[in-house]
């Protein structure tokens, strides 16, 4: 179970990196979408890891 949780966290981290790239490109719509998705994925992975 911990391996799956760490995989989810790594996937969320890559999404957050893409959000950062969109932020630097001043593309606010995609930045907000990717940041929300990455944040939710990070929370989901962390909660799954703690179970």
Buried (B, 14 or more C-beta within 10 A) or exposed (E): EEEEBEEBBEBBBEBBEBBBEBBEEEBEEBBEBBBEBBBEBBEBBEEBBEE
